[in-house]
Amino acid sequence: MKRRLFATVCSGAIAVCAAVAGETPSAVSPVFSPDGSSVAFALVTNAGTDIAVMPSVGGKSRVLASFKGRAEPTQWSPDGKSVLVAAGNSWRVALEFGCPQLIPGKGARISPDGKTLAYLTENRLELLDENDGVVLRPGVALGAGCRMGDWLDNDMLVVLTGDGSIATIRRAAPGGYRVLVPHKSMTHCFVAAVADTKRRLIAATSDDMQLADPNNPTSIWIFDSTGKQVGKPIPNATKPLWTATGQLFFARRSQVMMTADFETVRALGKAETWTINPDGSLLVVSRREASAGGEGLPDLLSPCRLYRVPIESGRAKQAQLLINEP
């Protein structure tokens, strides 16, 4: 029985603090906690990156860990007790202790029930039992250029193979992967279970010059859990993110967009990076200050700050600075 032993290293041993005298960090890459009460985000300076958390209504932030170079939070654990961080490899940072635990791979994702950890290492997928560290599925070969998708449910993981096919791997079933959508030059997979309609939908981005603006050629394709395409591709779109009620949020150039039917699209405002809470009622966006010259253009030299943007009836309300109390 094969087990993985993960190294736990306190922040000072692997990183420097991102705070530097005279330099204001940029707050980017927000990620909501499962219950929507907290936001994890990155504070980036030339010296490194702090991973911090704060209440989604504003309040006092707390730095969990610091990393050399660029790092960003990618997912909370389902119990809200730790945050996964991408910093070269994947890391796990517990809210209580704050010492990063190295995961021996990239793209780590935890199943919705918190029982299984998936990660990629050398173009292979491993599934790990979170309770006892036993490797459930060692070294499933996906091919060079493969990418992690996400869990469709507690048993099924969606991935992108090296040739651009969308495939599924079951936690409980032996063997390799099953191709769900054959090669379509896909570049990323984003998965969600849609609770209200009991549909399970997959969103994937594809570089397709015939469907999109040549200056921004990425489109979003929607598929159900059998691989059947749902609706038409959404052109000039990337970074899709689902809510539990089936709304799809995505980026179009510097705008955050949303759609509920995959046809009617609404713009919700500009953002460098952003996240949406589980029920789709609150955006947290990272923005730069407007330039002194006006015209709504951002000041590229100013640091990014976090803003709360309530969403009501599919429309964005007034953005409010997510105040970080001293």
Backbone torsions as a table, in degrees:
resi	resn	phi	psi	omega
1	MET	NA	118.0	-175.4
2	LYS	-88.0	132.4	177.6
3	ARG	-123.8	152.9	175.0
4	ARG	-106.5	132.5	173.1
5	LEU	-107.7	119.0	-177.1
6	PHE	-95.5	139.4	177.6
7	ALA	-81.5	134.5	174.7
8	THR	-111.1	121.7	-175.5
9	VAL	-127.5	124.8	178.0
10	CYS	-67.0	151.3	-168.3
11	SER	-51.9	-41.4	-175.1
12	GLY	-62.5	-23.0	-177.8
13	ALA	-80.5	-19.2	-174.6
14	ILE	-122.2	-7.1	-167.9
15	ALA	-150.7	169.8	171.9
16	VAL	-116.7	154.9	177.2
17	CYS	-69.6	137.5	-176.7
18	ALA	-75.8	-16.6	-177.4
19	ALA	-74.7	125.4	179.5
20	VAL	-127.7	137.8	-179.4
21	ALA	-56.6	129.7	177.6
22	GLY	84.1	-3.9	179.8
23	GLU	-117.0	122.9	178.1
24	THR	-89.0	122.6	-178.6
25	PRO	-70.6	152.3	173.0
26	SER	-89.7	131.5	177.5
27	ALA	-93.5	115.1	-174.6
28	VAL	-139.0	173.1	172.6
29	SER	55.1	51.5	178.5
30	PRO	-69.2	148.0	176.6
31	VAL	-140.8	126.1	179.4
32	PHE	-74.1	146.3	170.0
33	SER	-71.0	161.9	-177.2
34	PRO	-55.9	-34.3	-179.6
35	ASP	-92.3	1.0	177.6
36	GLY	77.0	4.1	-175.1
37	SER	-84.9	-19.5	-176.0
38	SER	-134.2	160.3	177.4
39	VAL	-130.0	129.2	169.1
40	ALA	-95.9	146.0	-178.4
41	PHE	-156.9	170.9	-179.6
42	ALA	-108.6	137.1	172.4
43	LEU	-109.1	110.1	-168.8
44	VAL	-110.1	131.5	171.2
45	THR	-134.8	-178.2	177.3
46	ASN	-66.4	-21.8	-177.1
47	ALA	-84.8	-22.5	-176.9
48	GLY	156.4	-160.0	-175.0
49	THR	-134.0	129.4	169.1
50	ASP	-95.6	136.8	170.4
51	ILE	-99.0	121.6	-173.7
52	ALA	-128.6	163.9	174.6
53	VAL	-133.0	153.4	174.9
54	MET	-158.4	160.9	177.1
55	PRO	-61.8	145.1	-178.8
56	SER	-71.9	-10.8	175.3
57	VAL	-94.3	0.4	-175.8
58	GLY	99.8	163.7	-179.2
59	GLY	141.2	-155.0	-176.1
60	LYS	-85.6	128.3	176.2
61	SER	-89.1	159.8	180.0
62	ARG	-137.5	125.4	177.7
63	VAL	-77.6	126.3	179.6
64	LEU	-89.8	-40.9	-175.8
65	ALA	-162.1	159.6	178.2
66	SER	-124.4	145.2	-177.7
67	PHE	-131.8	146.7	170.1
68	LYS	-73.2	140.3	179.6
69	GLY	74.4	-161.7	-175.1
70	ARG	-86.1	137.6	175.4
71	ALA	-146.4	155.9	177.3
72	GLU	-153.4	144.4	174.8
73	PRO	-70.7	143.8	-177.6
74	THR	-120.5	-29.5	-177.0
75	GLN	-164.0	144.2	168.2
76	TRP	-88.9	151.0	169.0
77	SER	-67.9	151.1	-177.4
78	PRO	-58.0	-27.4	178.9
79	ASP	-86.5	-0.9	177.3
80	GLY	72.6	14.9	-175.4
81	LYS	-97.0	-10.0	-180.0
82	SER	-151.7	165.0	-179.2
83	VAL	-128.4	134.0	172.3
84	LEU	-85.2	140.5	-176.4
85	VAL	-129.8	136.2	173.1
86	ALA	-97.7	116.1	177.6
87	ALA	-149.0	78.7	-167.2
88	GLY	76.5	-96.4	169.3
89	ASN	-78.3	177.5	172.8
90	SER	-87.5	147.5	177.8
91	TRP	-132.9	154.5	172.3
92	ARG	-117.1	129.4	-179.6
93	VAL	-120.8	117.8	178.7
94	ALA	-78.3	137.4	179.4
95	LEU	-64.5	-31.8	-175.7
96	GLU	-77.5	-40.5	-172.4
97	PHE	-104.2	-35.7	175.8
98	GLY	76.3	8.8	176.8
99	CYS	-95.9	116.3	-176.3
100	PRO	-62.3	138.2	175.3
101	GLN	-107.5	120.7	-177.9
102	LEU	-72.4	129.5	173.0
103	ILE	-101.1	128.1	-172.2
104	PRO	-77.0	54.9	179.7
105	GLY	179.6	-172.2	-177.9
106	LYS	-122.9	164.1	174.2
107	GLY	66.3	28.1	-173.9
108	ALA	-59.9	138.6	176.1
109	ARG	-139.9	137.0	179.1
110	ILE	-99.7	137.9	179.3
111	SER	-64.6	156.5	-177.4
112	PRO	-56.9	-30.5	179.3
113	ASP	-86.9	-0.3	177.7
114	GLY	75.0	9.9	-174.1
115	LYS	-93.4	-19.0	-173.5
116	THR	-133.1	135.7	175.5
117	LEU	-110.4	127.9	176.8
118	ALA	-112.5	141.2	176.1
119	TYR	-155.6	161.6	-179.5
120	LEU	-107.6	136.6	174.7
121	THR	-142.9	120.0	-179.6
122	GLU	52.4	50.0	176.9
123	ASN	62.3	23.5	175.7
124	ARG	-127.0	151.4	-179.8
125	LEU	-103.3	137.5	170.8
126	GLU	-123.6	141.1	173.3
127	LEU	-114.1	130.1	-174.1
128	LEU	-122.8	133.8	173.9
129	ASP	-71.7	120.4	-176.0
130	GLU	-70.0	-21.0	-176.3
131	ASN	-79.7	-44.8	-174.2
132	ASP	-122.1	1.9	177.6
133	GLY	76.9	8.1	179.5
134	VAL	-73.3	133.3	177.1
135	VAL	-77.5	115.9	-176.8
136	LEU	-82.3	-41.1	-178.9
137	ARG	-133.2	92.9	-176.8
138	PRO	-82.0	129.1	165.7
139	GLY	58.5	51.6	173.7
140	VAL	-77.0	112.8	-175.5
141	ALA	-72.2	126.3	-179.2
142	LEU	-114.9	-12.6	178.0
143	GLY	98.1	154.6	-179.5
144	ALA	-60.6	135.4	-179.3
145	GLY	87.8	6.1	179.8
146	CYS	-66.1	158.0	-179.9
147	ARG	-137.5	148.4	175.6
148	MET	-75.0	139.1	171.5
149	GLY	-100.2	-113.9	177.3
150	ASP	-162.1	172.7	179.1
151	TRP	-78.5	129.2	175.1
152	LEU	-82.8	-31.9	171.5
153	ASP	-156.2	-166.3	-176.1
154	ASN	-70.9	-15.5	-176.3
155	ASP	-111.0	-28.5	-171.0
156	MET	-110.6	125.1	176.4
157	LEU	-108.0	136.4	177.2
158	VAL	-104.7	132.7	-179.5
159	VAL	-133.8	168.8	174.6
160	LEU	-112.7	120.8	-178.8
161	THR	-78.0	171.1	-176.9
162	GLY	-62.1	-25.8	-179.5
163	ASP	-92.0	6.9	177.1
164	GLY	89.4	15.1	176.4
165	SER	-90.7	146.9	172.7
166	ILE	-89.0	127.6	-176.2
167	ALA	-132.9	159.9	177.9
168	THR	-120.7	147.9	175.9
169	ILE	-132.1	129.6	180.0
170	ARG	-96.2	137.3	-179.2
171	ARG	-62.7	-42.1	-170.7
172	ALA	-90.5	-10.1	-175.0
173	ALA	-100.3	141.2	177.2
174	PRO	-77.0	171.4	175.9
175	GLY	95.0	-166.7	-175.6
176	GLY	-93.4	-145.5	-177.6
177	TYR	-99.4	163.8	175.4
178	ARG	-117.5	126.0	-180.0
179	VAL	-71.5	124.0	179.6
180	LEU	-95.8	-45.2	177.1
181	VAL	-128.7	113.9	-178.6
182	PRO	-60.7	169.9	-175.4
183	HIS	-43.4	119.7	175.9
184	LYS	-135.5	25.3	-177.4
185	SER	58.2	36.9	178.1
186	MET	-70.4	151.1	-179.3
187	THR	-117.1	-27.5	178.5
188	HIS	-149.8	155.1	172.7
189	CYS	-120.3	140.1	176.2
190	PHE	-136.1	128.5	-167.9
191	VAL	-124.2	149.4	173.5
192	ALA	-155.9	148.6	168.9
193	ALA	-96.2	124.2	-176.4
194	VAL	-92.9	108.2	-167.1
195	ALA	-69.1	-39.9	-170.4
196	ASP	-73.6	-32.3	-178.4
197	THR	-104.1	-1.3	-178.1
198	LYS	60.9	21.0	172.6
199	ARG	-88.9	149.7	173.0
200	ARG	-117.9	116.4	-171.5
201	LEU	-118.5	148.4	178.2
202	ILE	-120.2	131.4	172.9
203	ALA	-112.5	132.6	179.5
204	ALA	-134.5	144.7	176.8
205	THR	-97.7	145.4	-177.9
206	SER	-140.6	137.4	173.9
207	ASP	-84.7	107.2	-175.9
208	ASP	-136.2	104.3	-174.9
209	MET	-66.3	-23.8	-178.1
210	GLN	-78.9	-21.2	-176.1
211	LEU	-99.0	-17.8	-167.6
212	ALA	-131.2	168.9	174.3
213	ASP	-60.5	126.2	-179.4
214	PRO	-56.1	-24.9	178.8
215	ASN	-82.5	-11.4	-179.8
216	ASN	-151.6	71.4	-162.5
217	PRO	-83.3	11.0	-176.1
218	THR	-87.8	132.5	176.9
219	SER	-120.0	157.0	176.2
220	ILE	-105.9	129.8	176.0
221	TRP	-111.1	141.4	179.3
222	ILE	-113.6	133.8	177.2
223	PHE	-132.4	151.1	172.7
224	ASP	-89.1	-176.9	-172.5
225	SER	-72.7	-6.6	174.8
226	THR	-97.5	-3.3	-178.3
227	GLY	94.1	2.0	179.5
228	LYS	-77.7	134.5	-179.9
229	GLN	-70.7	138.5	179.5
230	VAL	-111.5	116.6	178.3
231	GLY	67.6	-168.8	179.7
232	LYS	-94.6	155.3	175.2
233	PRO	-60.5	146.2	177.8
234	ILE	-94.0	112.3	-174.4
235	PRO	-76.6	160.1	174.9
236	ASN	53.0	47.6	-172.8
237	ALA	-141.0	146.9	178.5
238	THR	-154.3	176.8	177.2
239	LYS	52.0	54.1	179.5
240	PRO	-69.6	144.9	179.1
241	LEU	-143.9	124.9	-177.0
242	TRP	-90.2	155.4	163.3
243	THR	-105.7	166.4	-178.9
244	ALA	-66.0	-18.5	-179.0
245	THR	-95.8	8.5	173.7
246	GLY	90.7	5.4	173.8
247	GLN	-76.5	143.0	178.8
248	LEU	-112.5	120.6	174.5
249	PHE	-104.2	144.6	-178.8
250	PHE	-157.6	172.3	-179.3
251	ALA	-106.3	138.5	172.6
252	ARG	-131.6	106.4	-171.1
253	ARG	56.9	-121.2	-178.0
254	SER	-100.7	12.1	-178.0
255	GLN	-103.7	144.2	168.1
256	VAL	-89.1	130.3	-177.9
257	MET	-121.4	162.6	173.9
258	MET	-145.7	154.1	174.6
259	THR	-149.6	144.7	176.7
260	ALA	-106.7	-24.6	-177.4
261	ASP	-115.1	4.1	-179.3
262	PHE	68.6	11.3	176.9
263	GLU	-125.0	-52.5	178.3
264	THR	-81.4	121.2	-175.0
265	VAL	-119.4	135.7	178.4
266	ARG	-123.2	140.4	175.9
267	ALA	-88.2	137.2	-176.0
268	LEU	-115.4	-2.3	177.6
269	GLY	126.9	168.4	-176.8
270	LYS	-84.3	151.8	178.1
271	ALA	-163.4	146.5	170.2
272	GLU	-78.6	-52.8	172.8
273	THR	-137.7	164.4	-173.1
274	TRP	-164.5	168.2	173.1
275	THR	-152.1	160.3	179.8
276	ILE	-124.5	142.3	-179.7
277	ASN	-73.8	166.8	-170.9
278	PRO	-57.0	-34.4	-177.5
279	ASP	-96.7	5.7	175.2
280	GLY	76.9	18.1	-176.1
281	SER	-99.6	-7.2	-176.2
282	LEU	-148.8	123.6	170.8
283	LEU	-95.1	143.6	163.9
284	VAL	-118.5	120.7	-174.6
285	VAL	-119.9	152.6	174.8
286	SER	-107.9	121.9	-176.9
287	ARG	-133.9	154.8	170.8
288	ARG	-94.0	158.2	176.1
289	GLU	-66.4	151.4	177.0
290	ALA	-67.6	147.0	-179.8
291	SER	-71.9	157.3	-179.2
292	ALA	-65.6	-22.2	-179.2
293	GLY	-76.5	-6.8	177.9
294	GLY	80.5	-153.3	-179.5
295	GLU	63.1	14.7	175.6
296	GLY	72.4	6.1	-178.8
297	LEU	-79.3	140.2	-178.9
298	PRO	-74.3	149.6	173.4
299	ASP	-82.6	106.3	-173.0
300	LEU	-68.2	-13.0	178.3
301	LEU	-92.2	-10.6	-178.6
302	SER	-86.0	150.6	178.4
303	PRO	-73.6	154.7	175.8
304	CYS	-77.7	144.0	176.1
305	ARG	-126.4	157.0	-178.5
306	LEU	-92.6	139.9	178.8
307	TYR	-131.0	144.9	171.6
308	ARG	-92.6	132.9	178.0
309	VAL	-128.4	99.0	177.5
310	PRO	-63.0	142.8	178.0
311	ILE	-115.5	121.2	178.4
312	GLU	-129.1	126.9	179.9
313	SER	52.0	38.9	176.8
314	GLY	76.8	10.8	-179.4
315	ARG	-124.1	145.0	-178.6
316	ALA	-82.2	135.0	174.4
317	LYS	-91.1	-176.2	-178.7
318	GLN	-60.7	130.7	177.3
319	ALA	-71.2	140.5	-179.6
320	GLN	-125.0	131.3	178.5
321	LEU	-60.1	129.0	176.9
322	LEU	-79.5	92.8	-170.1
323	ILE	-70.4	129.7	176.0
324	ASN	-98.6	105.5	-178.1
325	GLU	-73.1	142.2	178.9
326	PRO	-67.7	NA	NA
